[in-house]
Amino acid sequence: MIKQTDTGLYCEAGNFYIDPIKPCSNAIITHAHADHARAGMSNYICTHPTKDIMRLRIGQDIQIKALDYDQEYSLGKAKISLHSAGHILGSAQVKVTVDNKVTVVSGDYKIESDFTCNPFSHVKCDTFISEATFANPRYIWPNFKEEINKIYDWHLINKRNNRLSVLFAYSLGKSQRVINALNSYYKIKIYAHDNIRSINKIYSKHGVSNLNTLRINPNKNMTNGLIIMPPGAKKSKLLKDLGMYKTGFCSGWTINSIKEYDIGFQISDHADWNGLISAINKSQAKEVILIHGTGNILKKYLNSKNILISDFTKNNAKESIMQLSMFNE
């Protein structure tokens, strides 16, 4: 039903691609991160929040059809519906039904609770195409609130030493999750990069609260608060103008070495080892295909549980999208 090609995951019955990496006629987009939502498609299908973010990032003139979660829509001989992936605001799994056979393409997802997006929806299917970004038992996320507490305590130490606290988090999803938590748990001033503040407006439009931030001002003493910037701004002139500061980074990859930052906080918007296993088990899929990471350890584990692990056919471009999201979240 779903093939992997040089353009991306393709459904011939419906003549559409899911998160294509090259221009095509019909693109179903799981979420608005740049490695999944690209310019150049003739027609896009996604959720309403993803539509708003894509218009901000790609352009106002793109042709988009927005669907509600669980709304069924027909494309050729296929029926599709979008179901919450719990990754970021508007993120979706794609359910594809052809001749009463159901395939679910997970997109990026997490099982963990998140006040800034809809929770993950367990969808039963015959085939489950799952991401495997953190498919290793060494990746088990700590308690989210405890990591937020660590961020706040780190800020207090820097404040006492008259140093700024500059926290790097991806501008879409991660920043909103951290800002929402800090504003919910503490009275703290949060200064955010303009790219983050523009995304905050869309989150607020879709009902996400506690995203109040101030604009970063190098001429102001900001040691009493926390500065949040996207990793891409690490070498920007804005950062150089701030003065003395310490840097932190929010990512699941901080379990590994992070030489570029002073400290890491293990916060991810992807499923950890336990989350991946939970999603696969609850899908009740007879067949599982893993993408975005090799997933070799997870494959061995699932085989030991008598779950069929398949690969895309050799005639398709198997490696073309295997690693796309590895360093994005």
C-alpha positions in Angstrom: 0.0 0.0 0.0 2.8 2.4 0.9 6.1 2.4 -1.1 9.3 4.2 -0.3 10.6 6.2 -3.3 13.2 8.9 -4.0 10.4 11.5 -3.5 9.2 9.9 -0.2 6.5 7.6 1.1 4.0 7.0 -1.8 0.5 5.6 -2.0 -0.3 4.6 -5.6 -4.0 3.9 -4.8 -4.4 7.5 -3.8 -1.6 9.1 -5.8 -0.2 11.0 -2.9 3.1 11.2 -0.9 3.5 11.6 2.8 6.1 14.2 3.9 7.7 14.2 0.4 11.3 15.4 0.0 10.9 16.4 -3.6 8.1 18.4 -5.4 4.9 16.4 -6.1 1.3 16.9 -6.9 -0.3 15.8 -3.6 1.5 15.9 -0.3 0.1 14.8 3.1 2.1 16.5 5.8 2.4 15.0 9.2 3.6 18.2 10.9 5.3 21.5 10.2 8.9 20.8 11.0 11.1 21.7 8.1 12.3 18.1 7.5 8.7 17.0 7.0 7.0 20.1 5.4 8.8 21.5 2.4 8.0 24.0 -0.3 7.3 23.1 -3.9 4.2 20.8 -3.6 1.2 21.6 -5.8 -1.3 20.6 -3.1 -0.9 20.0 0.7 -3.2 18.1 3.1 -2.6 18.5 6.9 -4.3 19.6 10.1 -5.4 23.1 10.8 -2.5 24.1 13.1 0.0 22.7 10.7 -1.6 24.7 7.9 -1.1 27.9 9.8 2.5 27.2 10.6 3.2 26.2 7.0 1.7 29.4 5.7 4.0 31.3 8.1 7.1 29.3 7.2 6.6 28.5 3.5 4.2 31.1 2.2 0.7 32.4 2.3 -0.1 31.3 -1.3 0.4 27.6 -1.0 -2.6 25.4 -1.7 -3.6 23.6 1.5 -6.6 21.5 2.5 -6.9 21.3 6.3 -8.6 18.3 8.0 -9.8 17.9 11.5 -8.4 15.0 13.5 -10.3 11.7 12.7 -12.0 13.3 9.6 -12.1 10.8 6.7 -11.1 12.0 3.3 -11.0 10.1 -0.1 -8.1 10.3 -2.5 -8.5 8.0 -5.5 -9.1 4.5 -4.2 -7.7 5.3 -0.8 -9.3 6.8 2.3 -7.2 8.8 4.7 -7.6 10.3 8.1 -5.3 12.2 10.4 -4.8 11.3 14.1 -2.9 13.0 16.8 0.8 12.1 17.0 1.5 14.0 20.3 4.7 15.4 18.8 4.0 19.1 18.4 0.9 21.2 17.8 -1.0 19.8 14.9 1.2 16.8 14.4 -0.6 13.8 12.9 -0.4 10.2 12.1 -1.7 9.3 8.6 -4.2 6.4 8.5 -4.5 5.0 5.0 -7.3 2.5 4.1 -7.3 0.6 0.8 -9.6 -2.5 0.2 -10.2 -2.7 4.0 -6.5 -2.9 4.7 -5.2 -0.2 7.1 -1.7 1.3 7.2 -0.7 4.0 9.7 2.3 6.2 9.0 3.2 7.6 12.4 5.2 10.6 11.5 7.2 11.8 14.5 5.4 11.1 17.8 5.6 10.9 21.5 3.5 9.2 24.1 4.4 11.5 27.0 1.9 14.1 28.2 2.3 17.6 26.7 0.0 20.5 27.5 0.9 22.2 24.2 -0.5 19.6 21.8 -3.1 16.9 21.6 -2.1 13.5 23.1 -1.0 10.6 21.0 -3.9 8.6 19.6 -3.5 4.8 19.4 -4.9 3.7 16.0 -5.3 0.0 15.3 -4.0 -1.1 11.9 -2.6 -3.9 9.9 0.7 -2.2 9.1 2.4 0.4 11.4 5.2 2.5 9.9 6.9 3.9 12.9 9.7 6.4 13.4 12.7 4.9 15.3 14.7 8.0 16.1 15.5 6.9 19.7 15.1 3.2 19.2 17.6 2.1 21.9 16.9 1.2 25.5 19.5 3.8 26.6 17.0 6.4 25.6 14.4 6.6 28.4 13.3 10.1 29.2 13.4 11.5 32.7 10.4 13.1 34.3 9.6 16.3 32.3 8.8 18.5 35.3 12.1 17.5 37.0 14.0 18.6 33.9 12.1 21.9 34.0 13.1 22.3 37.6 16.7 21.8 36.6 16.4 24.5 34.0 15.0 26.9 36.7 17.7 26.0 39.2 20.4 26.5 36.5 18.9 30.0 35.9 19.1 30.8 39.6 22.8 29.8 39.7 23.6 32.0 36.7 21.6 34.9 38.2 23.7 34.7 41.4 26.9 34.8 39.3 25.5 37.8 37.3 25.5 35.7 34.1 22.7 35.4 31.5 21.0 32.1 31.0 20.6 31.3 27.3 18.6 28.2 26.6 18.5 26.7 23.1 15.4 24.9 22.0 13.9 24.3 18.6 11.6 27.2 17.7 8.6 25.0 16.8 7.4 22.7 19.5 10.2 22.4 22.0 10.3 26.1 22.9 6.5 26.3 23.4 6.6 23.2 25.6 9.4 24.6 27.8 7.9 28.2 27.9 4.5 26.8 28.9 5.9 24.7 31.7 8.1 27.5 33.1 5.2 30.0 33.1 3.0 27.4 34.7 5.3 26.4 37.5 7.3 29.6 38.2 7.2 33.4 38.2 10.0 34.0 35.8 10.6 36.5 33.0 11.2 34.7 29.7 12.8 36.5 26.8 12.4 34.7 23.4 13.8 35.0 19.9 11.4 36.5 17.4 11.1 33.2 15.5 9.8 31.6 18.7 7.4 34.4 19.4 5.9 34.2 16.0 5.2 30.5 16.5 3.8 31.3 20.0 1.1 33.4 18.3 -0.2 30.4 16.3 -0.1 28.2 19.4 -2.1 30.8 21.3 -4.6 31.0 18.4 -5.2 27.2 18.8 -5.8 27.5 22.5 -2.4 26.9 24.1 -1.9 29.2 27.1 1.0 30.3 29.3 3.2 31.3 26.4 3.9 34.9 27.6 7.4 36.1 26.6 9.4 39.3 26.2 11.5 40.3 23.3 15.2 39.9 23.7 16.8 43.3 24.3 20.7 43.4 24.4 20.5 46.9 26.0 18.5 45.5 29.0 19.7 43.5 32.0 18.1 40.2 31.5 19.9 38.2 34.2 16.7 38.1 36.2 15.1 35.9 33.5 15.7 33.2 31.0 16.5 33.7 27.3 15.3 31.1 24.8 16.7 30.9 21.3 16.7 28.4 18.5 20.0 26.5 18.0 20.4 28.2 14.6 20.9 31.5 16.4 24.0 30.2 18.4 26.4 32.1 16.1 24.2 35.1 15.5 25.2 38.7 16.2 22.3 38.9 18.7 23.9 36.4 20.9 27.3 38.1 20.7 25.8 41.3 21.9 24.3 39.9 25.1 27.5 39.9 27.2 28.4 37.2 29.7 26.2 34.1 29.5 25.9 30.4 30.0 24.3 28.1 27.5 21.9 25.2 27.8 20.3 22.9 25.3 17.0 20.9 25.4 17.1 17.7 23.4 16.9 13.9 23.8 20.4 13.9 22.3 21.9 15.5 25.4 22.3 12.0 26.9 25.3 12.0 24.5 28.2 14.5 24.6 27.2 18.2 23.9 30.5 20.0 23.7 28.8 23.1 22.1 26.8 23.9 25.3 27.5 24.3 29.0 24.7 22.1 30.1 22.0 19.8 28.5 18.5 19.1 29.5 17.0 15.8 28.3 13.7 17.0 26.9 12.5 15.4 23.6 9.4 15.5 21.5 10.0 12.0 20.2 9.0 8.7 21.8 11.7 7.1 23.9 12.4 3.3 24.0 9.3 2.6 26.1 7.1 4.9 24.1 8.0 3.2 20.8 7.2 -0.2 22.2 3.9 1.0 23.7 2.8 2.6 20.4 3.7 -0.5 18.4 2.0 -2.9 20.8 -1.2 -0.9 21.0 -1.4 -0.5 17.3 -2.0 -4.3 17.2 -0.3 -4.2 13.8 0.6 -7.5 12.2 3.5 -5.8 10.4 5.9 -3.0 11.5 8.2 -1.0 9.3 10.8 1.3 11.0 12.1 4.6 9.5 14.1 7.6 10.7 16.9 5.6 12.3 18.1 2.1 11.6 16.1 0.6 14.5 18.2 -2.5 14.6 18.0 -3.1 18.4 14.2 -2.5 18.3 13.9 -4.9 15.4 15.6 -7.6 17.4 13.4 -6.9 20.4 10.2 -7.0 18.4 11.2 -10.2 16.6 11.7 -11.8 20.0 8.1 -10.9 20.7 6.9 -12.5 17.5 6.1 -9.2 15.8 6.8 -9.2 12.1 9.3 -6.5 11.1 9.4 -5.7 7.4 11.4 -3.4 5.2 10.3 -1.5 2.1 11.0 -3.4 -1.1 14.6 -3.2 -2.5 13.3 -1.6 -5.7 12.5 1.6 -3.7 15.0 4.1 -2.4 15.3 2.6 1.1 17.8 5.0 2.5 16.4 8.2 1.1 14.5 9.3 4.2 15.9 7.0 6.9 17.9 9.6 8.7 16.0 12.8 8.0 14.8 13.6 11.5 17.8 12.3 13.5 19.1 15.6 14.7 16.0 17.8 14.5 14.4 17.1 17.9 
